[in-house]
Amino acid sequence: MSTFALKLIAIITMAIDHVTAVFIPNNTEVYLVGRLIGRLAFPIFAFLLVEGFFHTRNIKKYLTRLGIFALISELPFDLAFYNSKFARYGGNIKTDFPNMFKDPQLFDRVIRRFMDHQNIFFTLFIGLLAIWLMSMLEKKYSKNPIYINLINAVITIALSIAASLLRTDYRFMGVLLIVAFYLFRGSKPLLVISLLLLSGDIIQAFSTLAIIPIAFYNGKKGKSMKYFFYAFYPAHLFILYVILLII
């Protein structure tokens, strides 16, 4: 299975997850099934991120792309998910967002709601930054494994805390999974153990099923549609928001 095929599986399962989260009542079996399917997406993205790190010619450009799409995706992400269906956030995005610049109190409420959760590109950016720093220090101190392990631990903890403070999607668990995929690259049993340990709950434990398509990865790139996969994330979120305005 090529990189292209894994990306398709990841975006399809992600889209199912997002459609379920936005439109399906959370007390139904359909909601549960949709969310379980969606658990496959992030581990595949994390795996592909690590593979991309080892194959990219320019890590700085890779980081820049993730950073740019994190910024581009944030507004569609907030508009799609922070709507009246999510009662814990308060207010109705259909009415609040268009009028937020007219009312200072309304503006503050909308901004607080938007800042409560950042999209997955921020998590991927921080995770990539973590493994890049770790790889550079591993090369620099290759003769001192104890020092390497200590530095890797510090980097992992620091950037996991950063993800939690920024409230990125999956927060520190997402960064830890990316680091685990980097450290245990090539060992599928350790990848499964990492997924189980970082699950957090029973539903998230279904993410371990992502190891099935990952196990069929053949190391080949497949079709090249790099920017389609980047653009799909903000595009499908914006479409979900438009549908929310209509229904």
C-alpha positions in Angstrom: 0.0 0.0 0.0 1.5 3.3 -1.1 1.6 6.7 0.7 -1.1 7.8 -1.7 -3.4 5.0 -0.6 -2.8 5.6 3.1 -3.6 9.3 2.7 -6.9 8.4 1.0 -7.8 6.1 3.9 -6.9 8.8 6.3 -8.9 11.6 4.7 -11.9 9.4 4.1 -12.1 8.2 7.7 -11.4 11.8 8.9 -14.3 13.1 6.7 -16.6 10.4 8.1 -15.6 11.4 11.6 -16.2 15.1 11.0 -19.5 14.7 9.3 -20.6 12.5 12.2 -19.4 14.9 14.8 -21.1 17.9 13.2 -24.5 16.5 12.0 -25.3 13.2 13.9 -26.8 13.3 17.5 -24.3 11.9 19.9 -26.7 9.6 21.6 -27.2 7.4 18.5 -25.5 4.2 17.2 -24.7 6.0 13.9 -22.7 8.6 15.9 -20.8 5.9 17.7 -19.9 4.0 14.5 -18.9 7.2 12.7 -16.6 8.2 15.5 -15.1 4.8 15.8 -14.3 4.9 12.1 -12.7 8.3 12.5 -10.2 7.0 15.1 -8.2 5.5 12.3 -7.3 8.9 10.7 -4.9 10.5 13.1 -2.6 7.5 13.6 -2.2 7.2 9.9 -1.5 10.9 9.6 1.1 10.6 12.4 2.7 7.6 10.6 2.8 9.4 7.3 4.3 12.5 9.0 7.2 10.4 10.3 7.7 8.7 7.0 7.6 12.1 5.3 10.2 13.4 7.7 12.6 10.6 6.7 12.0 11.1 3.0 11.7 14.9 2.7 14.5 16.9 1.0 13.8 20.0 3.0 12.4 19.7 6.5 12.1 23.5 6.8 9.7 23.7 3.8 7.8 20.7 5.3 7.4 22.6 8.6 6.4 25.8 6.7 3.7 24.0 4.7 2.2 22.6 7.9 2.3 26.0 9.6 0.7 27.8 6.7 -2.1 25.2 6.4 -2.6 25.3 10.2 -3.3 29.0 9.9 -5.5 28.6 6.8 -7.5 25.8 8.4 -8.2 27.4 11.7 -11.2 29.5 10.8 -13.0 26.7 8.8 -12.2 24.4 11.7 -13.8 26.7 14.2 -16.8 27.5 12.0 -17.5 23.8 11.4 -17.2 22.6 15.0 -18.1 25.6 17.2 -21.8 25.8 16.3 -25.0 25.6 18.4 -25.0 21.8 18.3 -22.1 21.9 20.8 -23.9 23.3 23.8 -20.8 23.4 26.0 -19.4 26.2 23.9 -22.5 28.4 24.3 -24.1 30.7 21.8 -25.0 30.1 18.2 -22.3 30.5 15.6 -24.9 31.2 12.9 -25.8 34.5 14.6 -22.7 35.2 16.7 -20.0 35.1 14.0 -21.6 37.6 11.5 -22.3 40.1 14.3 -19.2 39.6 16.5 -17.5 42.8 15.3 -20.5 44.9 16.3 -20.7 43.9 19.9 -17.5 43.8 22.1 -18.9 41.2 24.5 -20.1 39.0 21.7 -16.6 39.4 20.1 -14.9 38.2 23.3 -17.3 35.3 23.6 -16.6 34.1 20.0 -12.9 34.6 20.3 -12.8 32.5 23.5 -14.8 29.8 21.8 -12.5 29.8 18.8 -9.3 29.7 21.0 -10.6 26.7 22.9 -9.4 24.2 20.3 -6.9 24.4 17.5 -6.9 22.2 14.4 -4.8 19.1 13.7 -2.2 20.9 11.6 -0.9 22.6 14.7 -0.4 19.2 16.3 1.4 17.8 13.3 3.6 20.9 13.2 4.6 20.6 16.8 5.1 16.8 16.4 7.3 17.3 13.3 9.3 20.0 15.1 9.9 17.6 18.0 11.3 14.8 15.9 13.4 17.2 13.8 15.0 18.6 17.0 15.5 15.1 18.3 17.1 13.9 15.1 19.6 16.8 15.0 20.6 16.2 18.6 20.9 12.5 18.0 23.4 13.2 15.2 25.3 15.7 17.3 25.6 13.5 20.4 25.6 10.1 18.7 28.4 8.8 21.0 26.5 9.6 24.2 23.2 7.6 24.3 22.4 8.7 27.9 22.6 12.3 26.9 20.5 11.7 23.8 17.7 10.0 25.8 17.7 12.8 28.3 17.5 15.5 25.6 14.8 13.6 23.8 12.7 13.4 26.9 13.1 17.1 27.5 12.1 18.0 24.0 9.1 15.6 24.1 7.8 16.9 27.4 8.3 20.6 26.4 6.5 20.3 23.1 3.8 18.1 24.6 3.1 20.9 27.1 3.1 23.4 24.3 0.5 21.4 22.5 -1.6 21.2 25.6 -1.3 25.0 26.3 -2.2 25.8 22.7 -5.1 23.3 23.0 -4.3 21.6 19.7 -6.3 18.6 18.4 -5.3 15.5 20.4 -3.1 17.9 22.5 -0.1 16.2 24.2 -1.3 12.7 23.3 -0.9 13.6 19.6 2.6 14.8 20.0 3.5 11.7 22.1 2.2 9.4 19.4 4.2 11.2 16.7 7.3 10.9 18.8 6.5 7.2 19.5 6.1 6.5 15.8 9.5 8.2 15.2 11.3 6.2 18.0 9.7 2.9 17.2 9.7 3.2 13.4 9.8 -0.3 11.8 8.5 -2.1 14.9 4.7 -2.7 14.4 4.3 -4.4 17.9 5.7 -1.3 19.6 3.5 1.0 17.4 0.4 -1.0 18.6 1.5 -0.7 22.2 2.0 3.0 21.7 -1.5 3.4 20.3 -3.0 1.5 23.2 -1.1 3.3 25.9 -2.0 6.7 24.3 -5.7 5.9 23.7 -7.1 7.5 26.8 -10.5 5.8 26.5 -12.3 2.8 24.9 -13.4 4.7 21.8 -9.9 6.0 21.2 -8.5 2.5 21.6 -10.1 1.7 18.2 -7.2 3.8 16.8 -5.1 0.6 17.1 -6.9 -0.7 14.0 -5.0 1.8 12.0 -2.0 -0.6 12.2 -3.8 -2.8 9.7 -3.5 -0.4 6.7 -0.1 0.8 8.0 1.1 -2.9 8.0 0.5 -3.0 4.3 2.6 0.1 3.6 5.2 -0.7 0.9 7.3 2.4 1.1 6.2 3.6 -2.3 4.9 7.1 -2.9 2.1 6.3 -5.4 0.3 9.1 -7.2 1.5 12.6 -6.3 -1.4 14.8 -5.2 0.4 16.5 -2.3 -1.4 19.8 -2.1 -4.8 18.1 -2.7 -4.4 16.4 0.7 -3.3 19.6 2.4 -6.2 21.6 0.8 -8.8 18.9 1.5 -8.7 19.6 5.3 -9.8 23.3 5.3 -12.0 22.8 2.2 -14.1 20.0 3.6 -14.5 21.9 6.9 -15.7 25.0 5.1 -18.2 22.9 3.2 -19.5 21.5 6.5 -20.0 25.0 7.8 -21.9 26.1 4.7 -24.2 23.1 5.0 -24.7 24.1 8.7 -25.8 27.6 7.5 -28.3 26.1 5.1 -30.0 23.4 7.2 
